Amino acid sequence: MSIRVDHISKSYKDVKALNNISLDVKDGELFGLIGPDGAGKTTLFRVLTTLLLPNEGHASVVDHDVVVDYKYIRNHVGYMPGRFSLYQDLTVEENLNFFATIFGTTIEENYDLIKDIYVQIEPFKKRRAGKLSGGMKQKLALCCALIHKPKVLFLDEPTTGVDPVSRKEFWEMLKRLQQKGITILVSTPYMDEAALCDRIALIQGGEILEIDTPQEIVKNFPKKLYNVKADNMYKLIGSLKDFKHQNSVYPFGEFVHYTDSRIDFNPDELEMYLDTKELTNITIEITEPTIEDTFMELSR
């Protein structure tokens, strides 16, 4: 196993950021940690990259304990934090040379690993990092995290605040890095990115809700899910929440996703109820659940 987490807990005074977390990441796996802001993703990353000490439990990265062998781990992992943390006054080239020097290597020595990424920012190598666009900053940070050829790559919300095209390109880069044998642990609040991982852990409130492949997690959604729509969406949501048999109600794009507490639910009954609320153009149709639906259900 590249990463092993065994009953890790971490508190900040009275706030429990991680509560008895356990998970494993296999060698060469692209593993996603999926959850909203404040779920505990960054705290777990900081524990695994030896920046924080856990209050309880044990964790190892590349078979080395994160507390005892912190020096070894720091030399053999790459870490890209959520915020852009490179030197903004240095140029692209200077930042990359700086990080290569810290790890006792050169750009030339590991150029094959970063080539596909670096060629996209090479035309701007004389530009200061602080003057780069969001997508270019992201690519530079990834190059700096890879320059010493790490065994494990930690990416903490790498696509937050990045445009959709850059997000797509970034995940394509991760897939190519995975093919080179690098284990990747990536956190994201974007549920649609979960489907791009080999396995995912859904995290909320410092606790793991479920760990499995994206396909299996969706397959295990416990109820029939319905798309409900009407002319007045605000009134529709309120009416559905007031329905005595509702199990869950939340907006999802142009629809409201609805599940009923009964096994023998009849959509016609719900439509009649919504008619009494003077809603018009009502549609109710069964739909396939997504990772986000499963997360919402488990969070309840």
TORPALUM-483468 format. One record per residue (C-alpha): x negated, y, z negated. Coordinates in steps of 0.05 Angstrom, whole numbers, plus 32768, in hexadecimal, padded with zeros to 4 digits. Each point is the difference from the previous one (the first is absolute). Layout:
N
XYZ
...
//
This chain:
300
800080008000
7FE780468011
802B80207FC9
801D7FE07FC1
802B80277FCF
80147FDD7FC0
803280217FD1
7FE380468007
802080387FD7
7FEC80497FFD
801E80397FD8
7FF6804B7FFE
801280117FB7
804A7FED7FFD
80097FF5804B
7FF67FB88018
7FE680068047
7FF57FB5800A
80267FCB7FDA
7FE57FB98003
7FED8001804A
7FE87FBF8021
7FF07FF48049
7FCC7FE0802F
7FE680178043
7FE17FCB802D
7FC080088027
800C80248042
804880127FED
80238042800E
802880097FC1
803180387FF3
801380207FBE
8043801F800D
802380317FD3
801580497FF5
7FD680377FDF
7FF57FF17FB7
80077FB58008
7FB97FF17FE9
7FDD7FF58042
7FC880327FF6
7FF37FE97FB8
7FF87FB88018
7FD180178037
7FD580267FCE
7FFC7FC47FD3
7FEB7FD38039
7FCC80328019
7FE380057FB9
801580497FF6
802F7FEF7FC6
7FFC7FCC7FC8
803F7FD67FF5
801E7FFD7FBA
80117FB78009
7FF27FC78030
7FC97FF08030
7FF2800E8049
7FCA7FEB8031
7FEB80178045
7FD57FD3802D
7FFA7FD17FC3
7FE380367FD3
8021801C7FC2
801680498008
7FE680127FBA
7FC07FD77FFA
7FE880038049
801780468012
7FBD80128021
80037FC4802F
8049800F8013
7FF28049800F
7FCA7FEB8032
802C7FCC8023
804480218007
8019803C8028
8032802F7FE1
802A80348023
802880277FCC
80438020800D
7FE480468003
7FCC80158032
7FC280007FD3
7FC6800A8030
7FD4803F8000
802980338026
7FC4802E800C
7FD77FC98021
800A7FED8048
801B7FBD8017
7FBA7FE7800F
7FE3801A7FBE
80377FDE7FD7
7FF47FBE8022
7FB480057FF9
800880127FB7
802A7FC37FEF
7FD37FD28029
7FC3801A7FD8
80237FF57FBD
80097FB78012
7FB97FF8801B
80157FF78048
800680288040
8037800F8032
7FD97FD88035
7FFC7FC27FD5
804B7FF77FF9
80178026803D
80227FC3801D
803080007FC5
801680498007
7FF78009804B
80497FF98013
801380367FCD
7FC3802D8006
8005800A804B
804280247FF4
7FE080347FD2
7FBB8002801F
8012803C802D
800B80277FBF
7FC27FE77FDB
7FE580477FF7
8043801A7FE4
800780087FB5
802C7FCB7FE0
802E80347FE2
801280198046
80177FBC801A
80497FED800B
80217FCF7FD1
7FF77FC58030
7FB68011800B
7FF380077FB6
801F7FBB7FF7
7FD27FE18034
7FC280227FE2
80127FE77FBA
80097FBA801B
7FBC80038023
7FDF80167FBF
80227FC77FD9
7FE67FCE8034
7FBA8019800C
7FE07FCF7FCF
80267FC4801C
802B7FF17FC2
801E7FBB7FF2
8041801F7FE7
802180418017
802F80257FD1
802D80338022
802D80287FD1
803B801E8028
7FD4800E803D
80398016802D
8025802F7FD1
800A80438022
7FE67FE78043
802880068040
80227FC1801C
7FD07FF7803A
7FC380037FD2
80237FCF7FD1
80097FCE8038
7FB780088017
7FE87FF77FB9
80247FBD7FF6
7FE47FE88043
7FBB80107FE5
800E7FD97FC1
80147FC38028
7FBE80048027
7FD880067FBF
80247FC47FE4
7FEA7FD7803C
7FB880117FEC
800A7FDB7FBE
800D803B7FD1
80347FF67FCA
802E803C7FFD
802D80177FC6
802B803B8015
803580257FD9
803880278020
8044801E7FEE
80187FF48048
802B7FC18001
7FFA7FF9804C
7FB47FF57FF8
800C7FC37FD4
80127FD7803E
7FB9800A801A
7FE07FDC7FC5
7FF37FB67FF8
801D80017FBA
801C80377FD4
800D800F7FB7
803B802D7FF0
7FEF802B7FC3
802C802F7FD7
7FF7801E7FBB
7FBC7FDD7FF7
801E7FBB800C
7FFD7FCF803A
80467FF2801A
7FED7FCA8033
7FC57FE68028
80087FDC8042
7FFB8009804B
802D8039801B
802A7FCC8025
800D7FD67FC2
8010803C7FD4
803580178032
801A7FB98008
800C7FFC7FB4
802F803C7FFF
80377FE57FD2
8040801E801F
802280128041
7FEE80478014
802F802F8024
7FF880408027
803880307FEE
800D80418024
803580377FFF
800780488015
7FF2801D7FBB
7FC07FDC7FE8
7FFC80257FBE
80487FED7FEE
7FF47FB98019
7FC57FF57FD1
802880197FC5
803D7FD68012
7FD67FC18008
7FDE800B7FBC
804680067FE1
80177FBE801F
80077FCF7FC6
7FE07FC58025
7FC28025801B
7FBD7FE17FF1
7FD380338022
800A803F8029
7FCA802B801F
7FF7802A8040
7FD87FE08038
7FF8802D803D
8043800D8020
80217FC97FD6
800C7FEF7FB7
7FE67FBB7FED
80337FDC7FD5
80017FBE7FDA
803B7FE47FDA
7FFF7FDD7FBD
802E7FC88019
7FEF7FC38029
804380018025
7FFD80498013
802F80158038
7FEA80408026
8049800E8011
800F800C7FB7
7FC880337FFC
80198023803F
804680057FE2
7FE3801E7FC0
7FD880348028
804080118027
802080137FBD
7FC680317FF5
801480238041
7FC07FED8024
80047FFB804C
7FDB7FDA8038
7FEC7FC97FCF
7FD37FC88019
7FE97FC47FD7
7FD17FCD801F
7FD07FCC7FE6
7FB6800F8009
7FBC7FE17FF5
7FDB80157FC1
7FBC80228002
7FC580037FD0
801E80417FE5
80437FDE7FF2
7FDD7FC87FDA
7FD780337FD9
803E80277FEC
80247FC07FEB
7FC57FE77FD6
7FF680457FE1
80487FFF7FE6
//
